[in-house]
């Protein structure tokens, strides 16, 4: 007789405007901006939003130059984060960017040339 396993499956679903979705939108917008200028860009960024602050961190290797803070603020404006009373205003929030060049170890693992 085959033994069945008991387990719980859970998932989270969030709606438009939720900070998780906004973070994904910011990260995707940064990726799009780099690829638009340099198709060979390598972009691995994560975004975190909390209480009047946005942190963008990760690794980027590209010949493109992009204004990440402007992308962050434009994205927040687009989704309606415009009121400090609700802990986020695109005009006044703190934007912290911690981006470094992609690790050579990663490049070695993915380069095929």
C-alpha positions in Angstrom: 0.0 0.0 0.0 1.3 3.4 -1.0 1.7 5.9 1.9 0.3 9.3 1.3 2.0 12.4 2.6 0.0 15.1 4.3 1.1 18.6 3.7 -0.3 22.1 3.6 0.0 24.3 0.5 -0.1 28.0 1.1 0.3 31.0 -1.2 0.0 34.7 -0.9 -1.9 36.9 -3.3 -1.7 40.7 -3.1 -3.5 43.4 -5.0 -2.4 46.3 -7.1 -0.6 48.9 -5.1 0.6 46.5 -2.4 4.2 47.2 -1.5 5.4 43.8 -2.8 4.0 44.5 -6.2 5.4 48.0 -6.2 8.9 46.6 -5.3 8.6 44.2 -8.2 7.5 47.0 -10.5 10.5 49.1 -9.5 13.0 46.3 -10.0 11.4 45.4 -13.4 11.5 49.1 -14.5 15.2 49.3 -13.6 15.8 46.1 -15.7 13.8 47.5 -18.6 15.8 50.8 -18.5 19.1 49.1 -18.7 18.1 46.6 -21.4 16.7 49.5 -23.5 20.1 51.1 -23.6 22.3 48.0 -23.5 20.8 44.6 -24.5 23.7 42.8 -22.9 23.1 44.3 -19.5 23.1 42.0 -16.5 20.7 43.2 -13.8 20.1 41.5 -10.6 18.3 43.9 -8.2 15.8 43.7 -5.4 13.7 46.5 -4.0 12.5 47.0 -0.4 9.9 49.5 0.7 9.1 50.5 4.3 7.9 53.6 6.0 9.1 56.4 3.8 12.1 54.7 2.5 13.0 52.7 -0.6 16.1 50.5 -0.8 17.4 49.2 -4.2 20.3 46.7 -3.9 22.0 44.2 -6.1 24.4 43.8 -8.9 24.5 45.4 -12.4 26.9 45.1 -15.2 26.1 47.3 -18.2 27.5 49.9 -20.5 24.3 51.9 -19.9 24.0 54.7 -17.5 20.6 54.9 -15.8 19.1 57.2 -13.1 17.8 54.6 -10.7 16.5 57.2 -8.2 14.4 58.8 -10.9 13.0 55.4 -11.9 12.1 54.7 -8.3 10.4 58.1 -7.8 8.5 57.9 -11.2 7.3 54.4 -10.4 6.0 55.5 -6.9 4.3 58.5 -8.5 2.6 56.3 -11.1 1.1 53.9 -8.5 -0.1 56.8 -6.3 2.4 56.7 -3.5 2.1 60.5 -2.9 1.1 61.1 0.7 3.4 61.1 3.7 0.3 60.5 5.9 0.3 57.0 4.5 4.1 56.6 5.0 5.2 57.1 1.4 5.5 60.1 -0.8 7.5 59.8 -4.0 8.6 63.4 -3.6 10.1 63.2 -0.1 10.9 59.5 0.6 14.4 58.4 1.2 15.9 56.4 -1.7 18.9 54.3 -0.9 20.8 52.7 -3.7 23.4 49.9 -3.1 24.4 48.6 -6.5 27.7 47.0 -7.3 29.2 45.5 -10.4 28.3 41.9 -11.0 30.6 39.4 -9.3 33.1 37.7 -11.6 32.1 34.4 -10.1 28.6 34.8 -11.4 29.9 35.9 -14.9 32.1 32.8 -15.0 29.1 30.6 -14.3 26.9 32.1 -17.0 29.2 33.2 -19.7 29.4 30.8 -22.7 32.0 32.6 -24.7 
